[in-house]
Amino acid sequence: MLSLETINEIKKIASAISVNGEIIKKIFIEKLQKNVPELLHIFYQILQKSGRSKISLIDAVYSAAMQIEHIDRFVPAVMQVAHKHRSLGIQPEHYPIVGQHLVDSIQEALGNQATEAGIAALQLAFNRIADVFIQVEKELYQAVELEGGWRLFKPFRIVKKELKNDGAMVLYIVPLDGKIVPVTEAGKYVSVRIKMPGETYFLNHQYAVAEEKELGGYVLTMYPSLNFHMNDRVTDYILDVAMEGDILEISSPAGLFVLKKTDNPIVFICEGIGTATLKHLVDSLEEDIENPIIFIQYARNQEVVIYQEVLQRKMNQFINGKYEVSYQDNYTDGHLAILPITAHQKNADIYLCGSKSFMDEIVEQLHEEDDNKIQIHRTFFDSTMFL
């Protein structure tokens, strides 16, 4: 058990970390580039992200530190992120290296705010959290290998690129060794790793995956970057440059955020690029399903909303489908999102994808309406969050 004094020190320095996240990130990248550049094959693209998820690593350390005295409550969140780590190929030996450079970066960024006691407490917190991740991920690696999967990445050949009417590109890929892991649930994903011309480090991106049994491989569905807020170089490269016959490195399928079979209403609620994650779940639903299907999408404003027309058409195909979009710039009362009445469906399965603050606010509003029989499934839109 951590002492009360240690817990207080952790929370004190955690608040300073949250405020100075951008500075910490800049120093952290410089330290990795100088001392352990091989780790940037995993983390470079993650750390270069901009927007709401731009300091996901720092945010995660902050969130975990703020609940360090109840680390058992952190385990459910660990499970989802651990699947992402396994997909990216994060190994036990990465944790102490990243932890030391992160703590050093925090100390340098905070200066006099980082007391000796605070830094010691933070290192203790990081080690405690890392131990949880290492154990969970060890079990995930063992489980996928028992299923016939592979630990890191292996080569797949692109056998077909097919452009759909909604602008999606469907990629058919087969493993060079002829072996795949079956995919039986919608919501699983794989990481694609590529080394682009002129790049020093690998770039990674995760895509929803489906099995193509007749082909003996997988199907990946991807969309072009619809605006600069969603720009993704891996996807753009695959769409514009990669050709049939080219080789991509793919991880074994991963993920806990899968669509459950139910006769109850299904409500999808998302913000920003989390829309892409939920859209893959919607695409797996049969058009003759009779359940009420509600899709509620939040975007900062009309300029950055994605998939609006595609989702509207899709929801119109369902017997009881309804689509709504809400712009957060319209809110003046401090809310990240205000739920419409259609979100409150009795006994519904609710699927959330967005930032932690967004999802926390949605859950709070749902509970305010006494929707206590609903089942809530949630995942972060930042699929590369380290902790």
C-alpha positions as CSV (number, residue, x, y, z in Angstrom):
1,M,0.0,0.0,0.0
2,L,1.2,3.5,-0.8
3,S,1.4,5.9,2.2
4,L,-0.9,8.9,2.3
5,E,2.1,11.2,2.0
6,T,3.2,9.4,-1.2
7,I,-0.4,9.6,-2.7
8,N,-0.5,13.3,-2.0
9,E,2.8,13.9,-3.6
10,I,1.7,11.9,-6.7
11,K,-1.5,13.9,-7.1
12,K,0.4,17.2,-6.5
13,I,2.9,16.6,-9.3
14,A,0.2,15.0,-11.5
15,S,-1.7,18.3,-11.6
16,A,1.5,20.1,-12.8
17,I,2.0,17.4,-15.4
18,S,-1.5,18.0,-16.9
19,V,-0.8,21.8,-17.2
20,N,2.6,21.3,-18.8
21,G,1.9,18.3,-21.1
22,E,3.0,19.9,-24.4
23,I,6.4,21.0,-23.0
24,I,6.9,17.5,-21.5
25,K,6.0,15.9,-24.8
26,K,8.6,18.0,-26.7
27,I,11.4,17.1,-24.3
28,F,10.3,13.5,-24.2
29,I,10.6,13.2,-28.0
30,E,14.0,14.8,-28.0
31,K,15.2,12.3,-25.3
32,L,13.9,9.3,-27.2
33,Q,15.5,10.5,-30.5
34,K,18.9,11.0,-28.8
35,N,19.0,8.0,-26.5
36,V,16.7,5.2,-27.8
37,P,15.7,6.0,-31.4
38,E,14.6,2.4,-32.0
39,L,11.6,3.0,-29.8
40,L,10.4,5.8,-32.1
41,H,9.5,3.0,-34.6
42,I,6.5,2.5,-32.2
43,F,6.0,6.0,-30.7
44,Y,7.1,8.5,-33.3
45,Q,3.7,8.8,-35.0
46,I,1.9,8.7,-31.7
47,L,3.8,11.6,-30.2
48,Q,3.5,13.7,-33.3
49,K,-0.3,13.6,-33.2
50,S,-2.1,16.9,-32.8
51,G,-5.5,17.8,-31.6
52,R,-7.4,16.5,-28.5
53,S,-5.3,13.4,-28.3
54,K,-2.0,15.2,-28.7
55,I,-0.7,14.4,-25.2
56,S,-2.3,11.0,-24.7
57,L,0.8,9.6,-23.0
58,I,0.9,12.5,-20.5
59,D,-2.8,12.5,-20.0
60,A,-2.8,8.8,-19.2
61,V,0.0,9.2,-16.6
62,Y,-2.1,12.0,-15.0
63,S,-5.3,9.9,-15.0
64,A,-3.6,6.9,-13.5
65,A,-1.8,8.9,-10.9
66,M,-4.9,10.6,-9.8
67,Q,-6.5,7.2,-8.9
68,I,-3.3,5.5,-7.7
69,E,-4.7,4.5,-4.3
70,H,-7.4,2.5,-6.2
71,I,-5.3,0.9,-8.9
72,D,-7.8,-2.0,-9.1
73,R,-10.3,0.4,-10.6
74,F,-7.8,1.1,-13.3
75,V,-7.7,-2.5,-14.5
76,P,-10.8,-2.3,-16.8
77,A,-9.2,0.6,-18.7
78,V,-6.0,-1.3,-18.8
79,M,-7.6,-4.2,-20.7
80,Q,-8.6,-2.1,-23.7
81,V,-5.3,-0.3,-23.9
82,A,-3.4,-3.5,-23.4
83,H,-5.0,-4.9,-26.5
84,K,-3.8,-1.9,-28.4
85,H,-0.3,-2.3,-27.0
86,R,-0.2,-6.0,-28.0
87,S,-1.3,-4.9,-31.5
88,L,1.5,-2.4,-31.7
89,G,4.1,-4.8,-30.4
90,I,4.9,-3.1,-27.1
91,Q,7.2,-5.4,-25.0
92,P,7.9,-5.5,-21.2
93,E,11.4,-4.1,-21.7
94,H,9.9,-0.9,-23.2
95,Y,8.3,0.2,-19.9
96,P,11.3,1.0,-17.7
97,I,13.0,2.8,-20.7
98,V,10.0,4.9,-21.5
99,G,9.3,5.4,-17.8
100,Q,12.7,6.7,-17.0
101,H,12.8,9.1,-20.0
102,L,9.3,10.3,-19.2
103,V,10.1,11.0,-15.5
104,D,13.3,12.8,-16.6
105,S,11.3,14.9,-19.1
106,I,8.7,15.8,-16.4
107,Q,11.5,16.8,-14.0
108,E,13.1,19.0,-16.7
109,A,9.9,20.6,-17.8
110,L,8.6,21.4,-14.3
111,G,11.8,22.7,-12.8
112,N,11.3,23.9,-9.3
113,Q,7.8,22.5,-9.2
114,A,9.2,19.0,-9.3
115,T,10.3,18.3,-5.8
116,E,12.5,15.3,-5.0
117,A,9.6,13.7,-3.1
118,G,7.3,14.3,-6.0
119,I,9.6,12.8,-8.6
120,A,10.2,9.7,-6.4
121,A,6.5,9.3,-5.9
122,L,5.8,9.6,-9.6
123,Q,8.4,7.0,-10.4
124,L,6.8,4.7,-7.9
125,A,3.4,5.3,-9.5
126,F,4.7,4.6,-13.0
127,N,6.3,1.3,-11.8
128,R,3.1,0.2,-10.2
129,I,1.0,1.0,-13.3
130,A,3.6,-0.6,-15.6
131,D,3.5,-3.8,-13.6
132,V,-0.2,-4.1,-14.2
133,F,0.2,-3.6,-18.0
134,I,3.1,-6.0,-18.3
135,Q,1.2,-8.8,-16.7
136,V,-1.9,-8.3,-18.7
137,E,-0.1,-8.0,-22.0
138,K,2.0,-11.1,-21.2
139,E,-1.3,-13.0,-21.0
140,L,-2.6,-11.4,-24.2
141,Y,0.6,-12.4,-26.2
142,Q,0.3,-16.0,-24.9
143,A,-3.4,-16.1,-25.8
144,V,-3.0,-15.0,-29.4
145,E,-0.1,-17.5,-29.9
146,L,-2.4,-20.3,-28.6
147,E,-4.9,-19.3,-31.2
148,G,-2.3,-19.6,-33.9
149,G,-1.5,-15.9,-34.1
150,W,1.9,-14.2,-34.2
151,R,3.5,-12.0,-31.6
152,L,4.5,-8.9,-33.5
153,F,4.1,-8.3,-37.3
154,K,4.2,-10.6,-40.3
155,P,4.0,-9.9,-44.1
156,F,0.7,-9.9,-46.0
157,R,0.2,-9.3,-49.7
158,I,-2.4,-7.0,-51.1
159,V,-4.4,-9.1,-53.6
160,K,-7.1,-6.6,-54.4
161,K,-8.0,-2.9,-53.9
162,E,-11.7,-2.2,-54.4
163,L,-13.3,1.3,-54.4
164,K,-16.8,1.4,-53.0
165,N,-19.6,3.9,-53.8
166,D,-19.3,5.6,-50.4
167,G,-15.6,6.4,-51.0
168,A,-14.3,3.6,-49.0
169,M,-11.3,1.5,-50.2
170,V,-11.6,-2.2,-49.4
171,L,-8.3,-3.9,-49.1
172,Y,-8.0,-7.7,-49.5
173,I,-4.8,-9.1,-48.0
174,V,-3.4,-12.6,-47.6
175,P,-0.5,-13.8,-45.4
176,L,2.6,-15.0,-47.1
177,D,2.7,-18.1,-44.8
178,G,-0.9,-18.9,-45.4
179,K,-1.9,-18.7,-41.7
180,I,-4.5,-16.3,-40.1
181,V,-6.4,-16.0,-36.8
182,P,-10.2,-16.3,-37.3
183,V,-12.1,-13.1,-36.8
184,T,-15.6,-13.9,-35.5
185,E,-16.7,-10.5,-34.0
186,A,-17.2,-7.1,-35.5
187,G,-14.9,-4.5,-33.8
188,K,-11.6,-6.4,-34.0
189,Y,-8.7,-4.5,-35.5
190,V,-5.1,-5.0,-36.8
191,S,-2.1,-2.6,-36.9
192,V,-0.6,-1.9,-40.2
193,R,3.1,-1.0,-40.1
194,I,4.9,0.6,-43.1
195,K,8.2,2.3,-43.7
196,M,7.5,5.1,-46.1
197,P,10.1,6.4,-48.6
198,G,12.1,9.2,-46.9
199,E,11.0,8.3,-43.4
200,T,13.4,7.2,-40.7
201,Y,10.8,5.5,-38.5
202,F,7.9,3.1,-39.1
203,L,4.4,4.5,-39.2
204,N,1.5,2.5,-37.7
205,H,-2.2,2.7,-38.1
206,Q,-5.0,0.5,-36.9
207,Y,-8.0,-0.6,-39.0
208,A,-11.1,-2.7,-38.4
209,V,-10.6,-6.2,-39.7
210,A,-12.9,-8.9,-41.1
211,E,-12.1,-12.4,-42.2
212,E,-12.4,-13.4,-45.8
213,K,-12.6,-17.2,-45.6
214,E,-12.6,-18.0,-49.3
215,L,-9.5,-15.8,-49.7
216,G,-7.8,-17.2,-46.7
217,G,-7.0,-13.7,-45.5
218,Y,-8.5,-10.5,-44.2
219,V,-10.4,-7.5,-45.4
220,L,-9.5,-4.0,-44.3
221,T,-11.8,-1.0,-45.0
222,M,-10.3,2.5,-45.0
223,Y,-11.4,6.0,-46.0
224,P,-9.4,8.9,-47.4
225,S,-8.6,11.8,-45.1
226,L,-11.7,13.9,-45.4
227,N,-10.1,17.0,-43.8
228,F,-6.8,18.0,-42.2
229,H,-8.0,17.2,-38.7
230,M,-8.2,13.5,-39.7
231,N,-5.1,13.4,-41.9
232,D,-3.5,10.0,-41.7
233,R,-0.3,9.3,-43.7
234,V,-0.5,5.5,-43.5
235,T,-4.0,5.5,-45.0
236,D,-3.1,8.1,-47.7
237,Y,-0.1,6.0,-48.6
238,I,-2.1,2.8,-48.9
239,L,-4.8,4.5,-50.9
240,D,-2.6,6.5,-53.3
241,V,0.7,4.6,-53.6
242,A,0.4,1.0,-52.6
243,M,-0.5,-1.4,-55.4
244,E,-1.9,-4.9,-55.7
245,G,1.0,-7.3,-55.0
246,D,2.7,-5.0,-52.5
247,I,3.5,-6.3,-49.0
248,L,2.2,-4.8,-45.8
249,E,3.2,-5.8,-42.2
250,I,0.2,-6.7,-40.1
251,S,-0.3,-7.6,-36.5
252,S,-2.7,-10.3,-35.2
253,P,-6.3,-9.2,-34.7
254,A,-6.9,-7.5,-31.3
255,G,-9.6,-5.7,-29.4
256,L,-12.3,-5.9,-26.8
257,F,-14.6,-3.3,-28.2
258,V,-16.9,-5.6,-30.2
259,L,-20.5,-5.5,-31.2
260,K,-22.8,-7.7,-29.0
261,K,-25.8,-9.5,-30.4
262,T,-29.0,-8.1,-28.9
263,D,-32.6,-7.5,-29.5
264,N,-32.5,-4.3,-27.5
265,P,-32.0,-0.8,-28.9
266,I,-28.5,0.0,-30.0
267,V,-27.2,3.6,-29.5
268,F,-23.9,4.8,-31.0
269,I,-22.4,8.0,-29.5
270,C,-19.1,9.5,-30.7
271,E,-17.0,12.6,-31.2
272,G,-14.4,13.5,-33.8
273,I,-12.4,10.6,-35.3
274,G,-14.2,8.2,-32.9
275,T,-16.9,8.2,-35.6
276,A,-14.7,6.0,-37.7
277,T,-14.5,3.3,-35.0
278,L,-18.3,3.2,-34.5
279,K,-19.0,3.3,-38.2
280,H,-17.2,-0.1,-38.6
281,L,-19.6,-1.5,-36.0
282,V,-22.6,-0.1,-37.8
283,D,-21.4,-1.5,-41.1
284,S,-21.5,-5.0,-39.7
285,L,-25.3,-4.8,-38.8
286,E,-27.8,-6.5,-41.1
287,E,-30.1,-4.0,-42.9
288,D,-33.2,-6.0,-41.9
289,I,-32.5,-5.7,-38.2
290,E,-35.6,-4.5,-36.3
291,N,-33.9,-3.0,-33.3
292,P,-34.0,0.7,-33.0
293,I,-30.5,1.9,-34.2
294,I,-29.5,5.4,-33.1
295,F,-26.3,7.1,-34.2
296,I,-25.4,10.4,-32.5
297,Q,-22.3,12.1,-33.8
298,Y,-20.6,15.2,-32.2
299,A,-18.1,17.4,-34.1
300,R,-16.5,20.7,-33.2
301,N,-18.3,22.4,-36.1
302,Q,-19.6,21.6,-39.6
303,E,-16.2,22.1,-41.2
304,V,-14.7,19.0,-39.4
305,V,-17.7,16.6,-39.3
306,I,-16.8,13.3,-41.0
307,Y,-18.9,10.6,-42.7
308,Q,-22.1,12.6,-42.3
309,E,-23.7,11.7,-45.6
310,V,-22.5,8.1,-45.5
311,L,-23.9,7.5,-42.0
312,Q,-27.2,9.2,-42.9
313,R,-27.7,6.8,-45.8
314,K,-26.7,3.9,-43.7
315,M,-29.2,4.7,-40.9
316,N,-32.0,5.2,-43.5
317,Q,-31.5,1.6,-44.6
318,F,-32.5,0.3,-41.2
319,I,-36.1,-0.3,-40.3
320,N,-35.8,1.8,-37.1
321,G,-32.7,3.8,-37.8
322,K,-32.0,7.4,-36.8
323,Y,-29.0,9.7,-37.3
324,E,-28.2,13.0,-35.6
325,V,-25.2,15.3,-35.6
326,S,-24.5,18.0,-33.0
327,Y,-21.9,20.7,-33.2
328,Q,-20.1,21.4,-30.0
329,D,-19.2,25.0,-30.9
330,N,-22.9,25.8,-30.4
331,Y,-22.7,25.0,-26.7
332,T,-22.1,28.0,-24.3
333,D,-22.8,26.3,-20.9
334,G,-19.5,24.4,-20.6
335,H,-20.8,21.1,-21.9
336,L,-18.7,19.0,-24.3
337,A,-21.9,17.3,-25.5
338,I,-25.6,17.6,-24.7
339,L,-27.5,14.4,-25.3
340,P,-30.7,14.5,-27.4
341,I,-33.8,12.7,-26.2
342,T,-33.3,9.9,-28.7
343,A,-30.2,8.8,-26.8
344,H,-32.4,7.7,-23.9
345,Q,-33.6,4.3,-25.0
346,K,-34.7,1.8,-22.4
347,N,-32.5,-1.3,-22.0
348,A,-30.2,0.0,-24.7
349,D,-26.7,-1.1,-25.6
350,I,-24.7,2.1,-25.7
351,Y,-21.4,2.3,-27.6
352,L,-19.2,5.3,-26.9
353,C,-16.0,6.4,-28.6
354,G,-14.2,9.6,-27.9
355,S,-12.0,11.3,-25.3
356,K,-12.2,10.3,-21.7
357,S,-13.8,13.7,-20.7
358,F,-16.4,13.4,-23.5
359,M,-17.4,9.8,-22.5
360,D,-17.5,10.7,-18.8
361,E,-19.9,13.5,-19.5
362,I,-22.1,11.3,-21.7
363,V,-22.3,8.6,-19.1
364,E,-23.2,11.2,-16.4
365,Q,-26.0,12.5,-18.6
366,L,-27.3,9.0,-19.2
367,H,-27.4,8.3,-15.5
368,E,-29.1,11.6,-14.8
369,E,-32.1,10.3,-16.8
370,D,-32.2,7.1,-14.7
371,D,-31.2,4.9,-17.7
372,N,-30.0,2.3,-15.2
373,K,-30.7,-0.7,-17.3
374,I,-28.5,0.2,-20.1
375,Q,-25.3,-1.5,-21.0
376,I,-22.4,0.9,-21.7
377,H,-19.5,-0.1,-23.9
378,R,-16.7,2.5,-24.4
379,T,-13.4,2.9,-26.0
380,F,-11.0,5.8,-26.6
381,F,-10.6,7.2,-30.1
382,D,-6.9,7.4,-29.6
383,S,-5.9,3.9,-30.4
384,T,-2.3,4.5,-29.7
385,M,-2.5,5.7,-26.1
386,F,0.5,4.3,-24.3
387,L,-1.0,4.0,-20.8
